[in-house]
Amino acid sequence: MDTSVADPAKVLDPLDRRIVSALQIDGRAETRLMAEVLGVSARTVARRLARMREAGLLRVTRMPDPKGTGAVGALVLRVRVLRGKVETLADALAARPDVPFVDILMGGEEIGAVVVPTAGDRDRLLYRQLPATRAVAESTVHAVLHVHADAAQWRAGWLDDGEVAALTPEDPGPPAGDAYAAGDAYAPDALDLRLLAVLDQDARLPGAALAAELGAPESTVRRRLRRLTGAGLLRTHVGVDPRLLGMAVDANLWLEVPPARLAEAGRVLAAHPRVHGVLATSGPANLLVALFCEDLGGLYRFTTEVLAPLGIARAETTVVGRAVKRAGVRL
C-alpha cells in the first residue's frame, strides 16, 4: 500500500464518494431516496452505482450485530511469519470461514487476523495447526472482551447531518411472531437462514429478486426482512478500498489504557470518523483501534491530537500493507 498519499487518478469523484457514504448509512437504501438526498437524478445514482459494482470497486454485504455473532470471545491473532511465506499463510487463513479479517502488515513479515471459532476449531487452530506450521516464527492471541465499534459502523464522512438523518432507516422495532418473545433473542428459522445466506453475498438484492431466489412470496420476504432488521441481523457493510476515498493509510493502534479510562476511551474513539473498529481486548494492549488516514501525516495528527487527551499509557502502531480479507470477503 502507498502510505504517503492516495493516487488522485484512483480516487472516486465527490459524487461517487457521496453515494458510498449513503450506502454506509443504509446498504439497502432505494436508489430513488439516495438521489433525492444527494440532489441528483435516480438515473445518475443507478448508473454510477452499477458502474462501481461491476468494476468490483464496491460491494454491499450483510454484517450482523456483533452482540449476537460471537464477536465477544473472538480472537485477534498477530502472527510473525518467515520471509517468503506470508502470502501462503495469509491465503490459508483467509480461506477459513471462521476468519473474517486478514491483513498483511507493512514489512511483509506479520499477519493480523480475527478468528470467530467454535471451541473445537479454536483449539485445533491455536494448539495444533499454527504451532505445526513451519512458516510461523511467533504468534500472540488476544481475546475480544467488548466491541465498541465494528466495520459496519464506519462512515466516510461525505454527508452532512441532515443527509445522514434522511437516509437513516426507521427502527422497525423488535421482531414479532412465535419465534420471539419480549426480552428474548430472535431465533431465525430455516427460511430466515436461507435469506441471510443470500444477503451475505449481496445485501442490495431487492425483494422481488430475493423472492425468486428463495422460491417464496415477495410479501413473505419483505416481512422477513423487517423482522431480521429489527433483530439486528440485517446490518449492512460497504466493502470499498479506502484509497478510493482518499485514505492511503490503513493502521492498527494497540493501546494500553488505564482501566478507569478504558470505557470512555473506547466510546470516544468509536465516534471518530477515521475509525473503523474499536475492540477492548485481553493482553498488555487492552484497546485495539483500526483507522483510515489520508497519509502518514494524518496518522501522526490522530496520534497526537486524538489519543493524547485520552490518557493513553502506551501506543503501538502497525500499518497494513495489504488487506487480504475484510468482513468475510476476499479482496
C-alpha positions in Angstrom: 0.0 0.0 0.0 1.2 3.5 -0.8 1.4 5.0 2.7 2.2 8.6 1.6 -0.9 9.9 -0.2 -3.7 8.4 -2.3 -3.2 8.5 -6.1 -5.7 11.1 -7.3 -6.2 9.1 -10.5 -7.6 6.2 -8.4 -9.8 8.3 -6.1 -13.5 8.3 -6.6 -15.0 11.7 -7.6 -17.1 13.6 -5.0 -20.5 12.2 -6.1 -19.3 8.6 -6.1 -17.9 9.2 -2.6 -21.2 10.6 -1.5 -23.0 7.5 -2.9 -20.6 5.3 -1.0 -21.4 7.3 2.2 -25.1 7.0 1.6 -24.8 3.2 1.4 -22.8 3.2 4.6 -25.9 4.7 6.3 -28.2 2.1 4.7 -26.8 -0.5 2.3 -30.4 -1.3 1.2 -31.4 2.3 0.6 -33.5 2.7 -2.5 -31.9 4.5 -5.5 -34.8 7.0 -5.5 -34.2 8.0 -1.9 -30.4 8.3 -2.4 -30.9 10.5 -5.5 -33.4 12.8 -3.6 -31.0 13.2 -0.7 -27.9 13.7 -2.9 -29.7 16.2 -5.2 -29.2 14.3 -8.4 -31.4 12.1 -10.7 -32.2 8.5 -9.8 -30.8 7.5 -13.2 -27.4 9.1 -12.3 -27.2 7.2 -9.0 -28.2 3.9 -10.6 -25.7 4.3 -13.4 -22.8 5.2 -11.1 -23.7 2.5 -8.6 -23.9 -0.1 -11.3 -20.5 1.0 -12.7 -18.8 0.8 -9.3 -20.3 -2.6 -8.5 -19.5 -4.1 -12.0 -15.9 -2.8 -11.7 -15.5 -4.5 -8.3 -15.0 -1.2 -6.6 -17.9 -1.6 -4.2 -19.7 -4.5 -2.5 -22.6 -4.4 -0.1 -22.8 -7.4 2.2 -24.6 -8.3 5.4 -22.9 -7.8 8.7 -24.9 -8.9 11.8 -24.9 -7.1 15.1 -21.7 -8.1 17.0 -23.7 -8.7 20.2 -25.2 -11.8 18.7 -22.5 -13.2 16.5 -19.7 -14.3 18.8 -17.7 -11.2 18.3 -17.2 -11.0 22.1 -14.9 -14.0 22.6 -13.4 -13.8 19.1 -9.7 -13.9 18.9 -7.3 -11.3 17.4 -4.1 -13.0 16.1 -0.7 -11.5 15.4 1.4 -14.0 13.6 5.1 -13.4 12.7 6.0 -15.4 9.5 9.3 -16.4 7.9 10.2 -14.2 5.0 8.7 -15.5 1.7 5.9 -17.4 3.4 3.5 -14.7 4.4 1.3 -14.8 1.3 0.7 -18.6 1.6 -0.2 -18.4 5.3 -2.4 -15.3 4.8 -4.3 -17.1 2.0 -4.7 -20.2 4.1 -6.2 -18.1 7.0 -8.5 -16.2 4.5 -9.8 -19.5 3.2 -11.3 -20.4 6.6 -15.0 -19.4 7.1 -14.3 -18.6 10.8 -11.7 -15.9 9.8 -13.5 -12.7 8.6 -10.4 -10.4 8.7 -6.9 -11.0 7.4 -4.2 -8.3 6.9 -0.6 -8.4 5.9 1.2 -5.8 7.9 3.8 -3.4 6.4 7.2 -5.1 6.2 5.6 -8.4 5.0 6.6 -10.5 8.0 3.5 -10.2 10.1 -0.2 -11.1 9.7 -3.1 -9.8 11.6 -6.3 -11.8 11.7 -9.6 -12.1 13.5 -11.0 -15.5 14.3 -14.6 -16.3 15.4 -14.3 -20.0 16.1 -16.1 -22.7 17.9 -14.3 -24.1 20.9 -13.0 -27.2 19.0 -11.9 -25.2 15.9 -10.2 -22.6 18.2 -8.2 -25.3 19.9 -7.1 -27.0 16.7 -6.0 -23.7 15.1 -4.2 -22.4 18.2 -2.6 -25.5 19.6 -2.1 -27.7 16.6 -2.3 -26.1 13.2 -0.4 -22.8 13.8 2.4 -24.4 16.0 2.8 -27.1 13.4 3.3 -24.6 10.6 7.0 -24.2 10.0 6.4 -20.8 8.4 5.2 -19.4 11.8 8.0 -17.8 13.8 5.8 -16.4 16.6 2.1 -15.8 17.4 0.2 -13.9 20.0 -3.5 -14.2 20.7 -5.9 -11.6 22.2 -9.5 -12.3 23.2 -12.1 -9.7 22.3 -13.8 -8.6 25.5 -16.1 -5.8 24.2 -16.9 -4.3 20.8 -17.2 -0.5 20.9 -17.4 -0.3 17.0 -17.0 -2.5 14.1 -16.6 -2.1 10.3 -20.3 -1.7 9.7 -20.4 1.5 11.8 -17.7 3.3 9.9 -18.7 6.4 8.0 -16.6 8.1 5.3 -18.0 11.5 6.3 -19.1 12.9 2.9 -22.6 13.7 4.0 -23.9 16.4 6.3 -26.1 15.7 9.4 -29.3 16.4 7.5 -28.4 14.0 4.7 -27.5 11.3 7.3 -30.8 11.7 9.1 -32.7 11.5 5.8 -31.0 8.2 4.9 -31.2 6.6 8.3 -33.9 4.0 8.2 -36.6 4.0 10.8 -36.2 1.3 13.5 -38.8 -1.3 12.7 -38.9 -2.4 16.4 -38.3 -5.9 17.7 -39.4 -8.8 15.6 -42.8 -10.3 16.2 -44.1 -13.8 15.9 -44.0 -17.2 17.6 -40.2 -17.3 17.4 -39.8 -14.2 19.5 -40.9 -13.1 23.0 -40.1 -9.8 24.6 -36.7 -9.9 26.1 -35.6 -13.0 24.2 -33.2 -13.2 21.3 -34.9 -13.7 17.9 -34.2 -17.2 16.6 -34.1 -17.3 12.8 -36.0 -20.2 11.2 -34.9 -22.1 8.1 -36.3 -19.5 5.6 -34.6 -16.7 7.6 -31.3 -18.5 7.4 -31.6 -19.1 3.6 -32.5 -15.4 3.2 -29.5 -14.3 5.3 -27.2 -16.6 3.3 -28.2 -14.8 0.1 -27.8 -11.4 1.6 -24.3 -12.3 2.9 -23.2 -12.2 -0.7 -25.3 -9.2 -1.9 -27.2 -7.2 0.6 -28.7 -4.9 -2.0 -30.8 -7.5 -3.8 -34.4 -6.2 -3.9 -37.4 -8.1 -2.5 -38.5 -9.5 -5.9 -35.1 -10.9 -6.6 -34.8 -12.4 -3.2 -38.3 -14.0 -3.5 -37.3 -15.5 -6.9 -34.1 -16.9 -5.4 -35.8 -18.4 -2.4 -39.0 -19.5 -4.2 -41.1 -17.6 -1.6 -43.8 -15.0 -2.0 -42.4 -11.4 -2.1 -44.7 -10.3 0.7 -43.2 -13.0 2.9 -39.7 -12.0 2.0 -40.4 -8.3 2.8 -42.0 -9.3 6.1 -38.9 -11.4 7.0 -36.6 -8.6 6.1 -38.4 -6.3 8.5 -38.2 -8.9 11.3 -34.5 -9.6 10.7 -33.7 -5.9 10.7 -35.5 -5.4 14.0 -33.5 -8.3 15.4 -30.2 -6.6 14.4 -29.4 -9.4 11.9 -29.5 -7.3 8.8 -26.9 -4.6 9.2 -25.0 -3.9 6.1 -21.3 -3.3 5.4 -19.9 -1.5 2.4 -16.7 -3.1 1.1 -14.6 -0.4 -0.6 -10.9 0.2 -0.8 -10.3 3.2 1.5 -7.7 4.6 -1.1 -10.7 5.2 -3.4 -12.0 7.6 -0.8 -8.6 9.4 -0.5 -7.3 7.4 2.5 -4.0 5.9 1.7 -3.1 4.6 5.2 -4.8 1.7 7.0 -3.4 1.4 10.5 -4.0 -0.5 13.7 -3.2 1.0 17.1 -2.6 -1.3 20.0 -3.3 0.9 23.1 -2.6 0.4 26.8 -5.3 2.3 28.6 -5.7 2.6 32.4 -8.8 0.6 33.4 -10.6 3.6 34.8 -10.4 5.3 31.4 -10.9 2.3 29.1 -14.7 2.6 28.6 -14.5 6.3 27.9 -11.6 6.0 25.5 -13.5 3.2 23.6 -16.6 5.4 23.2 -14.7 8.5 22.1 -12.6 6.6 19.6 -15.6 4.7 18.2 -17.3 8.0 17.3 -14.3 9.3 15.4 -14.9 9.5 11.6 -11.5 7.9 10.8 -12.0 4.9 13.0 -13.5 1.7 11.5 -13.1 -0.6 14.5 -12.6 -0.4 18.3 -12.2 -3.6 20.4 -11.4 -4.0 24.1 -9.0 -7.0 24.3 -7.1 -9.1 26.7 -3.3 -8.7 26.8 -1.0 -5.8 27.7 -2.6 -3.7 25.0 -6.3 -3.6 26.1 -7.8 -1.5 23.3 -7.4 -2.2 19.6 -8.3 0.7 17.2 -8.4 0.4 13.4 -8.4 3.6 11.4 -8.0 5.0 7.9 -6.0 8.2 7.3 -5.3 10.2 4.2 -1.5 9.9 4.7 1.2 9.3 7.4 0.8 12.9 8.5 -2.8 12.2 9.2 -1.8 9.2 11.3 0.6 11.4 13.3 -2.1 14.0 13.9 -4.5 11.4 15.0 -1.9 10.1 17.5 -1.0 13.5 18.9 -4.4 15.2 18.8 -6.9 12.5 19.3 -5.1 10.0 21.5 -3.2 12.4 23.6 -6.2 13.8 25.6 -7.4 10.2 26.4 -4.6 9.4 28.9 -3.2 6.5 26.8 -0.3 4.9 28.7 1.3 3.3 25.7 0.6 3.0 21.9 2.0 0.7 19.3 1.2 1.5 15.7 1.1 -1.1 12.9 0.4 -0.1 9.3 -1.4 -2.5 7.0 0.5 -3.3 3.8 -2.3 -5.3 2.2 -5.9 -6.2 3.2 -6.5 -9.8 2.2 -10.0 -10.3 3.6 -12.5 -7.9 5.2 -15.8 -8.7 6.8 -15.7 -12.2 5.4 -15.0 -11.0 1.8 -11.7 -11.9 0.0 -10.1 -8.8 -1.6 
